Amino acid sequence: IELSIPAVLGMVVVGFYNMMDSFFVGQMVGDVQMGAISVSYPLTLINAGSAAMLGVGSASVLSRAIGKKDENKLEDHGNLVAMVLLLSVIYTVVGMVFTR
């Protein structure tokens, strides 16, 4: 439970961010733009959830490796970088395909 608190707080902040977007867009523009914000909200949560999953999970693994002075695991952080790059490319391609 202790390790999940930062991830939960991160998701709450992302939720507030999108809620504020909805508030300001709703005050300035019309229904179509509000619809666009509503459609993008689940995608924002998926992106933030993936980032929290990778960030919190890898921070936990790397912190334990630092504590154990496990040099092999510390040098193996390339998997994290590769996963972040892969997810970034996937989200970008999906976003560009469905933007219209």
JOFENUR-V593950 format. One record per residue. N is the residue number from 1. RES is the residue in one small letter. PSI is psi in whole degrees, -180 to 180 (NA if undefined). OMEGA is omega in radians with two decimals (999 if undefined). Layout:
N;RES;PSI;OMEGA + N;RES;PSI;OMEGA
This chain:
1;i;-38;-3.14 + 2;e;-41;-3.10 + 3;l;-19;-3.13 + 4;s;-17;-3.09 + 5;i;-46;3.11 + 6;p;-37;3.12 + 7;a;-42;3.13 + 8;v;-44;3.11 + 9;l;-39;3.09 + 10;g;-42;3.13 + 11;m;-35;3.09 + 12;v;-42;3.12 + 13;v;-42;3.10 + 14;v;-40;3.09 + 15;g;-42;3.09 + 16;f;-37;3.13 + 17;y;-48;-3.14 + 18;n;-33;3.09 + 19;m;-41;3.10 + 20;m;-39;3.04 + 21;d;-47;-3.13 + 22;s;-41;-3.13 + 23;f;-51;-3.08 + 24;f;-39;3.11 + 25;v;-40;3.12 + 26;g;-31;3.13 + 27;q;-29;-3.02 + 28;m;-34;-3.03 + 29;v;-164;-2.98 + 30;g;-162;-3.04 + 31;d;-37;-3.10 + 32;v;-43;3.14 + 33;q;-36;3.07 + 34;m;-36;3.07 + 35;g;-40;3.12 + 36;a;-40;3.11 + 37;i;-41;-3.13 + 38;s;-37;3.13 + 39;v;-35;-3.09 + 40;s;-15;-3.07 + 41;y;-48;3.12 + 42;p;-36;3.12 + 43;l;-37;3.08 + 44;t;-42;3.13 + 45;l;-38;3.10 + 46;i;-45;3.13 + 47;n;-48;-3.13 + 48;a;-38;3.11 + 49;g;-41;3.10 + 50;s;-43;3.13 + 51;a;-42;3.12 + 52;a;-41;3.14 + 53;m;-49;-3.14 + 54;l;-43;-3.09 + 55;g;-50;-3.10 + 56;v;-42;-3.14 + 57;g;-46;-3.12 + 58;s;-33;3.09 + 59;a;-39;3.11 + 60;s;-47;-3.14 + 61;v;-46;-3.12 + 62;l;-36;3.12 + 63;s;-43;3.10 + 64;r;-37;3.11 + 65;a;-38;3.09 + 66;i;-43;3.13 + 67;g;-38;3.13 + 68;k;-7;-3.05 + 69;k;42;-3.14 + 70;d;94;-3.07 + 71;e;-35;-3.12 + 72;n;-44;-3.13 + 73;k;-35;3.11 + 74;l;-36;3.13 + 75;e;-12;-3.08 + 76;d;27;3.13 + 77;h;-2;3.10 + 78;g;-29;3.10 + 79;n;-39;3.11 + 80;l;-47;-3.14 + 81;v;-42;3.13 + 82;a;-41;3.14 + 83;m;-41;3.10 + 84;v;-44;3.12 + 85;l;-42;3.14 + 86;l;-48;3.12 + 87;l;-36;3.11 + 88;s;-44;3.12 + 89;v;-43;3.14 + 90;i;-48;-3.13 + 91;y;-37;3.12 + 92;t;-46;-3.13 + 93;v;-46;3.13 + 94;v;-42;3.12 + 95;g;-41;-3.13 + 96;m;-35;3.14 + 97;v;-42;-3.04 + 98;f;9;-3.11 + 99;t;-42;-3.09 + 100;r;NA;999
